[in-house]
Amino acid sequence: MPATKMTKKQAVFPWTLQLPIYATGFFNGTVQTMATTIVALLLVAVINPELTLLIGLIIASRQFLTVTMSIHGGALMDLYGTKKVIILFGFLGVASALSFPLSGDIFNVNLDVAMESPPWVFIAMLIVLQMLSGFAEATGWIGSQTLVGKLMKGQPIYAGRMTFSARIGGFVGPISVGAAWDEFGSWGGFGFLAGWILCGIIAAAFIPAAKQRPNDTNAPDNLINENNEFNRGNYKSTFQLLLIPAVAMVIMVTMMRQTGSGVQTSFYVIWLREEIQLSGSLIGLLIGCANATSALAALSVGGLTKVIKDHWLLIITIAISIIFIAVTPILGDLFPLLLIAICCRGIGQGLNLPLMMLILSRNVGSSFQGRVTAMRVSFNRFGGMCVPPIMGGLAQLFGLANSFYIVGIFGVVALICLSIWVSRSEKINE
């Protein structure tokens, strides 16, 4: 199956192409982490922390438009160019970020002081802003990943470098936004986030123009019509990419990955804030250190793929990322142990993202990169949409600490089942 194998001599791309792509990854790759951190801090401030199901639903709403509309965003990238789409949705991200504190002013809700029961119209506004902000952020991040597959052929060295850049951004961003929240309140936190997104727009503006390659048809025959063209924006056609076993494996594993990521972007922050009383700055430091560790791990992906097969390395690293977030309550308020655990999770996250980009780019042609990346992110965010309300419901029934363990066990068991299927798949193992 030569189409799925890398040649020994890899293409070399100029730094004028590489640097703007890495810069978009630096800014776009951590917007979700930064936004979910300060939104969680906002929810703890204005909603009774015991209403875990309501908090979970508000957090989950961030993924709704991403799940339902991302494939259209990916099709737009394939049709009109990734650069234009990143810039357009970047401006939507800036506007929605600033609208969070503005909505507090409009509805007379002080976002920096705890309230027992904010107005329901304010809750509805938060949900709308979560959806818009989440869709804008996800589309920008899809764009950065698409650029690696489309312009740099998804080669391990470049996928690793882009992930490294994104994780370094993930070190700087959460620490900075947490400090901005502590120092200047909601306007400081969301204002910093808006400025961060604007920097991603500026980085995208420097990406060189690239020619589209519409005849790149590394996909199942039934995805191509008689004119050798992809039926752009069509959900049915996009989902037919799942006929490729490696693509199906990545899509399944990316949902399981959310049993860890969904916890981190929701009740992990709430646990640290409410149960052990960490400040926004220290929470940002934990998440930032995890991303710094993740960045260093990403640089080793090329070497590791020479020792361990891509798909097995992907499954192992996702298991690591799930386990080390699920054990959080066991660690109590011992900051060094919390730091070690989240950094171990960071190692898994730093390796599994470039592995997913690598596997998809090897099995899907460049003119399909936008859609297959969007489909992966759609399923990824679907998992992210399900985990917070499920975890919130579990927390109300069994306690918040037990909800960490239940979600973690489910993720690991699901990975074991997937491993059995992968071991029996001749096409994935050939």
C-alpha positions in Angstrom: 0.0 0.0 0.0 2.5 2.6 -1.1 0.2 5.5 -0.8 0.3 5.1 3.0 4.1 4.9 3.4 6.5 7.7 3.7 9.5 7.7 1.4 13.0 7.8 3.0 13.7 11.2 1.4 11.2 13.7 2.8 10.4 17.0 1.2 12.0 20.1 2.7 9.8 23.2 3.0 11.1 26.8 3.3 11.0 28.5 6.7 8.9 31.3 5.1 6.2 28.6 4.8 6.9 26.8 8.1 7.1 29.7 10.5 3.7 31.3 9.8 2.1 27.8 10.1 3.8 27.2 13.5 2.8 30.6 14.6 -0.9 29.9 13.9 -0.5 26.7 15.8 1.1 28.6 18.7 -1.9 30.9 19.0 -4.8 28.7 17.7 -3.8 25.5 19.5 -4.4 26.8 23.0 -7.5 29.0 22.6 -9.8 26.2 23.8 -7.7 25.6 26.9 -7.5 29.3 27.7 -11.2 29.8 27.1 -12.5 26.8 29.0 -10.2 27.8 32.0 -11.6 31.3 32.3 -15.2 30.2 31.5 -14.9 27.6 34.3 -13.6 30.4 36.7 -16.6 32.5 35.6 -19.1 29.7 36.2 -17.7 29.1 39.7 -18.1 32.8 40.4 -21.7 33.2 39.2 -23.3 29.8 39.7 -23.7 27.7 42.8 -20.9 25.1 42.5 -23.3 22.4 43.7 -25.3 22.7 40.5 -22.8 20.5 38.7 -25.2 19.3 36.0 -26.0 22.9 35.0 -22.3 23.8 34.9 -21.6 20.7 32.8 -24.3 21.6 30.3 -23.0 25.2 29.9 -19.5 23.9 29.4 -20.7 21.3 26.9 -22.6 23.8 24.9 -19.2 25.1 23.6 -19.0 22.1 21.3 -22.4 22.2 19.8 -21.7 24.2 16.6 -18.3 22.6 16.3 -19.9 19.1 16.2 -22.7 20.1 13.8 -20.8 22.6 11.5 -17.1 21.7 11.5 -17.3 19.6 8.3 -18.7 22.7 6.5 -15.8 24.7 7.8 -13.4 22.0 6.5 -15.1 22.1 3.1 -14.7 25.9 3.0 -11.0 25.5 3.6 -10.7 23.0 0.8 -12.8 25.2 -1.5 -11.6 28.8 -0.7 -8.3 28.3 1.1 -7.4 27.6 4.7 -5.8 31.0 5.3 -8.9 32.9 4.5 -11.1 30.7 6.7 -8.7 31.0 9.7 -8.7 34.8 9.4 -12.5 35.0 9.1 -13.3 32.8 12.1 -10.5 34.5 14.0 -12.5 37.8 14.0 -15.5 35.9 15.1 -13.4 34.5 18.0 -12.3 38.0 19.0 -15.8 39.4 19.0 -17.3 36.4 21.0 -14.5 36.6 23.6 -15.2 40.3 24.3 -18.9 39.6 24.5 -18.6 37.4 27.7 -17.7 40.3 30.0 -19.9 42.7 28.0 -22.9 40.4 28.6 -22.3 40.7 32.3 -22.5 44.5 32.0 -25.7 44.3 29.9 -27.5 42.0 32.4 -26.1 43.6 35.5 -24.2 40.5 36.6 -20.9 41.0 38.4 -18.7 38.3 36.9 -16.1 38.7 39.7 -18.5 38.2 42.7 -20.2 35.0 43.6 -24.0 34.9 43.1 -26.6 32.4 44.1 -28.9 32.6 41.1 -27.9 34.8 38.0 -30.8 35.6 35.6 -31.7 32.8 33.2 -31.4 35.2 30.3 -27.8 35.6 31.2 -27.3 31.8 31.4 -28.9 31.6 27.9 -26.5 34.3 26.7 -23.5 32.4 28.1 -24.6 29.3 26.2 -24.9 31.2 22.9 -21.5 32.8 23.4 -20.0 29.4 24.3 -21.3 28.0 21.0 -20.0 30.9 18.9 -16.6 31.1 20.7 -16.2 27.3 20.5 -16.9 27.1 16.8 -14.6 30.0 16.0 -11.8 28.5 18.1 -12.2 25.0 16.7 -12.2 26.2 13.1 -9.0 28.1 13.6 -7.4 25.0 15.1 -8.7 22.8 12.3 -7.1 25.3 9.9 -3.7 25.1 11.6 -3.7 21.2 11.4 -5.0 21.3 7.9 -2.0 23.4 6.8 0.4 20.7 8.0 -1.4 18.1 5.9 -2.1 20.2 2.9 1.1 22.3 2.6 3.6 20.1 4.3 2.2 16.6 3.5 1.8 15.7 7.2 5.4 14.6 7.5 6.3 13.6 11.1 9.0 16.2 11.6 6.6 19.1 10.6 3.6 17.7 12.5 5.8 17.4 15.5 7.1 20.9 15.2 3.6 22.4 14.8 2.5 20.4 17.9 5.6 21.7 19.7 4.7 25.2 18.8 1.0 24.8 19.8 2.0 23.3 23.2 4.5 26.1 23.9 1.6 28.4 23.3 -0.3 26.2 25.7 2.3 26.9 28.3 2.3 30.6 27.9 -1.4 31.1 27.3 -3.1 29.5 30.3 -0.6 31.0 32.8 -1.0 34.4 31.3 -4.8 34.3 31.0 -5.1 33.0 34.6 -2.9 35.8 35.9 -4.9 38.3 33.8 -8.1 37.0 35.5 -6.6 37.2 39.0 -5.3 40.7 38.4 -7.9 42.4 36.3 -11.0 40.2 36.6 -13.3 39.1 33.8 -12.4 41.9 31.4 -8.8 41.2 31.9 -9.1 37.5 31.3 -11.4 37.7 28.3 -9.6 40.8 26.9 -6.3 38.9 27.0 -8.0 36.0 25.2 -9.3 38.3 22.5 -5.8 39.8 22.0 -4.3 36.3 21.8 -6.8 35.3 19.0 -6.0 38.5 17.2 -2.3 37.5 17.2 -3.3 34.2 15.5 -5.1 36.2 12.8 -1.9 38.3 12.2 0.2 35.1 12.0 -2.2 33.6 9.4 -1.9 36.7 7.2 1.8 35.8 6.6 1.0 32.3 5.2 2.1 32.2 1.5 -0.6 31.6 -1.0 -0.7 27.9 -2.1 -2.2 26.3 -5.2 -5.0 23.8 -4.7 -4.6 20.3 -6.0 -8.1 19.2 -6.9 -7.0 15.9 -8.6 -5.4 14.5 -5.5 -7.7 11.5 -5.0 -6.2 9.4 -2.3 -9.6 8.3 -1.1 -12.1 5.4 -1.7 -13.3 5.3 -5.3 -16.9 5.9 -4.4 -16.0 9.4 -3.0 -15.2 10.6 -6.4 -17.9 11.4 -9.1 -17.5 11.0 -12.8 -15.8 14.4 -13.1 -13.2 13.3 -10.6 -14.3 15.9 -8.1 -15.2 15.6 -4.5 -18.8 16.5 -3.6 -17.8 19.5 -1.4 -19.5 20.1 1.9 -21.6 16.9 1.6 -21.8 15.1 5.0 -22.5 11.7 3.3 -19.4 12.0 1.1 -17.2 13.2 4.0 -18.4 10.4 6.3 -17.5 7.9 3.5 -13.8 8.6 4.4 -14.6 6.3 7.3 -14.4 3.5 4.8 -10.6 3.8 5.2 -9.8 1.7 8.2 -7.0 3.9 9.5 -9.3 6.9 9.3 -12.0 5.0 11.2 -9.5 4.0 13.9 -8.4 7.7 14.4 -12.0 8.9 14.6 -12.8 6.2 17.3 -9.7 6.9 19.3 -10.2 10.7 19.2 -13.6 10.3 20.9 -12.0 8.1 23.6 -9.3 10.8 24.0 -12.1 13.1 25.2 -12.7 11.1 28.3 -9.5 12.7 29.5 -9.7 16.1 27.7 -13.3 16.6 28.5 -12.5 16.2 32.2 -9.6 18.7 32.0 -11.6 21.3 30.2 -14.5 21.1 32.7 -14.4 19.7 36.2 -10.6 19.6 36.6 -10.5 23.4 36.9 -13.6 23.4 39.2 -12.0 20.7 41.4 -8.8 22.7 41.7 -10.7 25.9 42.4 -13.4 24.7 44.7 -12.0 21.6 46.5 -8.4 22.6 47.1 -8.7 26.4 46.6 -6.0 27.0 44.0 -5.9 30.5 42.4 -6.4 31.1 38.7 -2.6 31.7 38.3 -1.7 28.3 39.9 -4.4 26.5 37.8 -2.9 28.2 34.7 0.6 27.1 35.8 -0.5 23.5 36.1 -2.1 23.5 32.6 0.8 25.5 31.2 3.5 23.1 32.5 1.5 20.2 31.0 1.6 21.9 27.7 5.3 22.6 28.0 5.9 18.9 28.7 3.6 18.1 25.8 5.7 20.4 23.5 8.9 18.6 24.3 7.2 15.2 23.8 5.9 16.2 20.4 9.5 16.6 19.1 10.2 12.9 19.7 7.3 11.6 17.6 9.4 11.1 14.5 11.9 8.9 16.3 9.3 6.9 18.2 7.3 6.0 15.1 10.5 4.2 13.9 10.3 2.0 16.9 6.6 1.5 17.6 3.9 1.4 14.9 1.9 4.6 14.6 -1.5 3.1 15.7 -0.2 1.3 18.8 1.8 4.4 19.9 -1.4 6.4 19.5 -3.5 4.1 21.6 -0.8 3.9 24.4 -0.4 7.7 24.6 -4.1 8.3 24.8 -4.3 5.7 27.6 -1.6 7.6 29.5 -3.5 10.9 29.0 -6.7 9.5 30.4 -5.2 7.8 33.4 -3.2 10.8 34.7 -6.2 13.1 34.7 -8.6 10.6 36.2 -6.3 10.1 39.3 -6.5 13.8 40.2 -8.7 13.5 43.4 -6.4 10.8 44.8 -3.5 13.4 44.9 -5.3 15.7 47.3 -3.9 19.2 47.6 -0.3 18.2 47.1 0.8 20.6 44.3 4.0 18.7 43.3 2.0 15.5 42.7 -0.7 17.4 40.8 2.1 18.9 38.7 3.7 15.5 38.0 0.3 13.9 37.0 -0.7 16.7 34.7 2.8 16.7 33.1 2.5 12.9 32.5 -0.8 13.6 30.8 1.0 16.3 28.8 3.5 13.7 27.5 0.6 11.6 26.1 -1.2 14.6 24.6 2.0 15.9 23.0 2.5 12.6 21.2 -1.1 11.7 20.3 -2.0 14.8 18.3 0.9 14.6 15.8 0.2 10.9 15.5 -3.4 11.6 14.5 -2.3 14.2 11.9 0.3 11.8 10.6 -2.0 8.8 10.2 -4.7 10.9 8.5 -2.4 12.7 6.1 -0.8 9.3 5.0 -4.2 7.8 4.2 -6.1 10.8 2.8 -5.0 13.0 -0.1 -4.2 16.7 0.3 -7.4 17.9 -1.3 -9.3 16.1 1.4 -7.3 17.3 4.4 -9.7 20.1 5.5 -12.7 17.7 5.6 -11.0 14.8 7.3 -9.5 17.1 9.9 -12.8 18.7 10.4 -14.5 15.3 10.8 -11.9 14.3 13.4 -12.4 17.5 15.3 -16.2 17.1 15.0 -16.1 13.7 16.7 -13.5 14.9 19.1 -15.7 17.8 20.2 -18.8 15.5 20.2 -17.0 13.6 22.9 -16.1 16.9 24.6 -19.8 17.9 24.5 -20.9 14.6 26.1 -18.4 14.3 28.9 -19.1 17.5 31.0 -22.9 16.9 31.5 -22.4 13.2 32.0 -19.6 13.9 34.6 -21.8 16.6 36.1 -24.7 14.1 36.5 -22.3 11.5 38.0 -20.9 14.1 40.4 -24.4 14.9 41.7 -25.1 11.1 42.1 -21.8 9.8 43.4 -19.7 12.9 44.3 -17.2 14.8 42.2 -14.2 12.7 43.1 -15.9 9.5 42.0 -16.9 11.0 38.7 -13.2 11.4 37.8 -12.7 7.6 38.4 -15.8 6.5 36.6 -15.0 8.5 33.4 -11.4 7.4 33.5 -12.3 3.7 33.8 -14.8 4.0 31.0 -12.1 5.6 28.7 -9.5 2.9 29.4 -12.0 0.0 28.9 -13.1 1.6 25.6 -9.4 1.7 24.5 -8.9 -1.9 25.3 -11.9 -2.8 23.2 -10.6 -0.7 20.3 -7.2 -2.4 20.7 -8.7 -5.8 20.1 -10.4 -4.5 16.9 -7.1 -2.9 15.7 -5.1 -6.1 16.3 -7.5 -8.0 14.0 -7.5 -5.4 11.2 -5.2 -6.5 8.4 -5.3 -3.2 6.6 -4.2 -1.2 9.7 -1.4 -3.6 10.5 -0.1 -4.2 7.0 
